[in-house]
Amino acid sequence: MAIKSLSIRIDEKMLNKLHVVSDYEGRSANSQILILIRDCIELYEAEHGKIEVE
């Protein structure tokens, strides 16, 4: 599986809060975002079924 890059716009206050949470969890902001995305997908799939992608 290829690793892709994604650019997002985020306001400074939210970014600063993300850094606080990720520091508390002992992760980089990037790793924290990946975990949040993974958790979101797992919740979606639990409610709606597995997402099939090519």
Backbone as CSV, one residue per row, in Angstrom:
resi,resn,N_x,N_y,N_z,CA_x,CA_y,CA_z,C_x,C_y,C_z
1,MET,0.839,-1.168,0.000,0.000,0.000,0.000,0.893,1.243,0.000
2,ALA,0.601,2.157,-0.894,1.376,3.397,-0.991,0.953,4.366,0.114
3,ILE,1.891,5.129,0.585,1.602,6.175,1.559,1.376,7.470,0.784
4,LYS,0.229,8.075,0.992,-0.139,9.311,0.311,-0.045,10.475,1.278
5,SER,0.102,11.661,0.726,0.165,12.880,1.515,-1.142,13.639,1.369
6,LEU,-1.572,14.280,2.459,-2.803,15.054,2.461,-2.535,16.370,3.169
7,SER,-2.897,17.451,2.536,-2.733,18.777,3.132,-4.096,19.248,3.629
8,ILE,-4.138,19.771,4.860,-5.402,20.287,5.386,-5.208,21.714,5.881
9,ARG,-6.322,22.438,5.945,-6.313,23.760,6.553,-6.929,23.611,7.936
10,ILE,-6.271,24.166,8.932,-6.748,24.060,10.301,-6.434,25.368,11.011
11,ASP,-7.390,25.862,11.795,-7.107,27.128,12.460,-6.088,26.917,13.581
12,GLU,-5.400,27.984,13.910,-4.263,27.903,14.830,-4.667,27.370,16.207
13,LYS,-5.811,27.798,16.704,-6.259,27.346,18.020,-6.485,25.841,18.044
14,MET,-7.134,25.317,17.003,-7.378,23.883,16.937,-6.063,23.116,16.789
15,LEU,-5.150,23.628,15.989,-3.848,22.986,15.818,-3.088,22.947,17.138
16,ASN,-3.116,24.038,17.878,-2.446,24.067,19.176,-3.047,23.042,20.134
17,LYS,-4.363,22.914,20.110,-5.029,21.918,20.960,-4.660,20.500,20.520
18,LEU,-4.568,20.278,19.221,-4.141,18.975,18.711,-2.752,18.630,19.235
19,HIS,-1.850,19.596,19.240,-0.498,19.355,19.748,-0.512,19.010,21.236
20,VAL,-1.377,19.634,22.001,-1.488,19.298,23.428,-1.935,17.852,23.593
21,VAL,-2.975,17.458,22.857,-3.487,16.087,22.949,-2.440,15.088,22.488
22,SER,-1.809,15.344,21.356,-0.816,14.397,20.833,0.394,14.302,21.755
23,ASP,0.829,15.414,22.337,1.929,15.364,23.307,1.540,14.527,24.519
24,TYR,0.333,14.711,25.011,-0.152,13.940,26.156,-0.150,12.447,25.848
25,GLU,-0.542,12.091,24.630,-0.592,10.689,24.210,0.778,10.149,23.804
26,GLY,1.788,11.027,23.753,3.132,10.593,23.375,3.276,10.316,21.890
27,ARG,2.526,11.061,21.092,2.545,10.859,19.640,2.835,12.178,18.948
28,SER,3.207,12.067,17.681,3.293,13.256,16.839,1.869,13.660,16.461
29,ALA,1.719,14.888,16.010,0.408,15.342,15.549,-0.060,14.482,14.370
30,ASN,0.855,14.122,13.474,0.503,13.286,12.331,-0.034,11.928,12.788
31,SER,0.670,11.292,13.729,0.212,9.988,14.236,-1.136,10.111,14.918
32,GLN,-1.339,11.182,15.662,-2.616,11.391,16.343,-3.741,11.539,15.333
33,ILE,-3.512,12.280,14.268,-4.526,12.439,13.219,-4.848,11.101,12.570
34,LEU,-3.835,10.284,12.295,-4.078,8.973,11.692,-4.923,8.096,12.605
35,ILE,-4.673,8.154,13.909,-5.475,7.374,14.856,-6.913,7.874,14.874
36,LEU,-7.107,9.177,14.856,-8.461,9.736,14.834,-9.201,9.329,13.566
37,ILE,-8.521,9.349,12.431,-9.139,8.925,11.169,-9.490,7.440,11.226
38,ARG,-8.564,6.624,11.722,-8.817,5.182,11.838,-10.037,4.925,12.717
39,ASP,-10.106,5.612,13.869,-11.241,5.426,14.779,-12.553,5.838,14.123
40,CYS,-12.525,6.930,13.370,-13.716,7.400,12.672,-14.193,6.359,11.653
41,ILE,-13.266,5.792,10.906,-13.614,4.776,9.907,-14.172,3.529,10.591
42,GLU,-13.565,3.113,11.698,-14.056,1.938,12.419,-15.484,2.154,12.920
43,LEU,-15.773,3.336,13.448,-17.135,3.643,13.899,-18.119,3.635,12.733
44,TYR,-17.717,4.226,11.622,-18.576,4.250,10.433,-18.879,2.825,9.966
45,GLU,-17.820,2.003,9.872,-18.010,0.630,9.398,-18.844,-0.204,10.369
46,ALA,-18.730,0.055,11.665,-19.540,-0.678,12.637,-21.021,-0.383,12.433
47,GLU,-21.332,0.828,12.019,-22.728,1.211,11.817,-23.233,0.905,10.419
48,HIS,-22.369,1.037,9.411,-22.819,0.962,8.018,-22.251,-0.221,7.240
49,GLY,-21.375,-0.986,7.827,-20.749,-2.090,7.116,-19.412,-1.708,6.547
50,LYS,-18.645,-2.725,6.193,-17.283,-2.534,5.701,-17.279,-1.689,4.433
51,ILE,-16.348,-0.761,4.378,-16.153,0.058,3.185,-15.241,-0.716,2.235
52,GLU,-15.726,-0.970,1.043,-14.929,-1.676,0.039,-14.303,-0.662,-0.893
53,VAL,-12.991,-0.708,-1.014,-12.273,0.177,-1.932,-11.366,-0.662,-2.818
54,GLU,-11.071,-0.147,-3.976,-10.184,-0.867,-4.911,-8.757,-0.569,-4.629
